[in-house]
């Protein structure tokens, strides 16, 4: 048996496919699971039900009820079709379809007819459907009184560990433990509500692993526990995060968060976040989307943008590559929630369809300009406006965008952004805010350059040990290389983590609003005091320089240059380079690709750029390196430099 869920204003819908079914009904199930509900409805409408086998008929009937439970179709046609579908074929969906087509009397009669012999899960599903109907219409008291049934219904809420513990509604009895439920946007909204209601009161929170760093940062007095530890810790019962929506309404008469998860910040360069497809595997995706090309055409030309869409297609990435206004995040939007929330908090605003980023923006005090679908989620109230929850939000019909209005909104939000506080950094000393970043073509003398600076007192942390090619050491921070550089190249940029065989696509631009925090954490873990002059050396900085330049705009950049053919010869005789290719032509192209990116680096970074020539250092001419050392307040010694060459 297979099952999946779809969400609307009336909650998730499960569709079961049992036994062999005809190809067309099975394809319709696939469409439904992909969120293409209208396409599934059109496919089954064209089938001759009587020509199908029993499994095929059951699949068609189930899909028919599921699509009607999501509000599709004509009410008269629904009422004419229902008598031909057995009562025991998904009674939960039949009941929900009647409710969603405003046939409350018929729904009540059906519930009373099947209720006495119904299983507990079906009775809970009836109550859950009533709760969602009431909430969608703004009947908050009735809706929240029935909301407790969401974990016991057939079409139950996802993302809750209710098989491992008992849910105790917080309205009945507050527990010292709570679990997160539903999707990313839901949980973010719940957390902001809870912060306003509870303040800093301690709480144990059960969540999946991706949530733990964010919760620990936002709520240092809470205990964030991986929900996989429920059995080991002997946790028997807990409240759910969604319980607090009803509590907020009962106490304040509204559901707006009264506390921010994170203060809005002035991250630079200024960007607006964009998303064009909302929802998740539980949502009806077809309603919450706008073609990326249409959204890009709508966006003002004089702004910069950050992609907040976690499921980009290859075609969409190609569109992004052609638009110089748009940057990609240099972190995993699904897995790295701490960086996601931090990035959104630094944006001037968020533009796009209803999705989790809208909740993140609202809960961080960041304005949003929302293209709302025709059947909004019940969160947005009977009027379907995001300002129901978040004051700094503008709601525009998805089918009627307003380019002039958006341009004016972006200009006003840009002015607001300029008045925000800048993000705090863990690096406090003047020298620590302007690191020395040493790069060059591999085998050009970057290790020699960094070695000279290190012996003058530049902090480099734990570095990669030397070997025959570099007997005095590579002077390359091992934690930065293994924990940051290589994973970003491989996982996010689809490039060779060694920076040789496949370089990042130069047309894709990556943004790193989180980069300074990650680097600061690595340095602190490696023993840096937050004040000393420090540096990072890696030829692969050439491939990631925009991220470093954004994080440390005043950095001293050092580009080490060596004669091209000397680099080629060195690559050919160095085992860890030669394993990639023994062809001199390969290394000439490789050299030129790196040098081209270094030219872009030198032209665009804000901080000073120093060019150091390998041949000068070999000849004992250290003027360029000495100038860098003196600018950083290091102790430079010509004698020590010459000794280092020996």
HELIX and SHEET records of a PDB file:
HELIX    1   1 UNK A   23  UNK A   33  1                                  11    
HELIX    2   2 UNK A   37  UNK A   45  1                                   9    
HELIX    3   3 UNK A   49  UNK A   51  5                                   3    
HELIX    4   4 UNK A   54  UNK A   69  1                                  16    
HELIX    5   5 UNK A   75  UNK A   82  1                                   8    
HELIX    6   6 UNK A   91  UNK A  100  1                                  10    
HELIX    7   7 UNK A  104  UNK A  115  1                                  12    
HELIX    8   8 UNK A  120  UNK A  136  1                                  17    
HELIX    9   9 UNK A  140  UNK A  146  1                                   7    
HELIX   10  10 UNK A  147  UNK A  151  5                                   5    
HELIX   11  11 UNK A  184  UNK A  198  1                                  15    
HELIX   12  12 UNK A  209  UNK A  218  1                                  10    
HELIX   13  13 UNK A  227  UNK A  229  5                                   3    
HELIX   14  14 UNK A  230  UNK A  233  1                                   4    
HELIX   15  15 UNK A  243  UNK A  252  1                                  10    
HELIX   16  16 UNK A  285  UNK A  287  5                                   3    
HELIX   17  17 UNK A  292  UNK A  298  1                                   7    
HELIX   18  18 UNK A  314  UNK A  322  1                                   9    
HELIX   19  19 UNK A  337  UNK A  345  1                                   9    
HELIX   20  20 UNK A  356  UNK A  363  1                                   8    
HELIX   21  21 UNK A  378  UNK A  380  5                                   3    
HELIX   22  22 UNK A  386  UNK A  388  5                                   3    
HELIX   23  23 UNK A  403  UNK A  418  1                                  16    
HELIX   24  24 UNK A  431  UNK A  433  5                                   3    
HELIX   25  25 UNK A  446  UNK A  455  1                                  10    
HELIX   26  26 UNK A  478  UNK A  480  1                                   3    
HELIX   27  27 UNK A  481  UNK A  485  3                                   5    
HELIX   28  28 UNK A  486  UNK A  487  1                                   2    
HELIX   29  29 UNK A  488  UNK A  492  3                                   5    
HELIX   30  30 UNK A  515  UNK A  525  1                                  11    
HELIX   31  31 UNK A  541  UNK A  551  1                                  11    
HELIX   32  32 UNK A  564  UNK A  573  1                                  10    
HELIX   33  33 UNK A  575  UNK A  578  1                                   4    
HELIX   34  34 UNK A  584  UNK A  604  1                                  21    
HELIX   35  35 UNK A  614  UNK A  618  1                                   5    
HELIX   36  36 UNK A  623  UNK A  631  1                                   9    
HELIX   37  37 UNK A  638  UNK A  645  1                                   8    
SHEET    1   A 2 UNK A   5  UNK A   6  0                                        
SHEET    2   A 2 UNK A  13  UNK A  14 -1                                        
SHEET    1   B 5 UNK A 166  UNK A 167  0                                        
SHEET    2   B 5 UNK A 237  UNK A 240  1                                        
SHEET    3   B 5 UNK A 177  UNK A 179  1                                        
SHEET    4   B 5 UNK A 204  UNK A 207  1                                        
SHEET    5   B 5 UNK A 223  UNK A 226  1                                        
SHEET    1   C 7 UNK A 393  UNK A 397  0                                        
SHEET    2   C 7 UNK A 368  UNK A 372  1                                        
SHEET    3   C 7 UNK A 349  UNK A 353  1                                        
SHEET    4   C 7 UNK A 272  UNK A 275  1                                        
SHEET    5   C 7 UNK A 305  UNK A 307  1                                        
SHEET    6   C 7 UNK A 326  UNK A 329  1                                        
SHEET    7   C 7 UNK A 510  UNK A 511  1                                        
SHEET    1   D 4 UNK A 535  UNK A 537  0                                        
SHEET    2   D 4 UNK A 436  UNK A 440  1                                        
SHEET    3   D 4 UNK A 556  UNK A 561  1                                        
SHEET    4   D 4 UNK A 609  UNK A 613  1                                        
END                                                                             
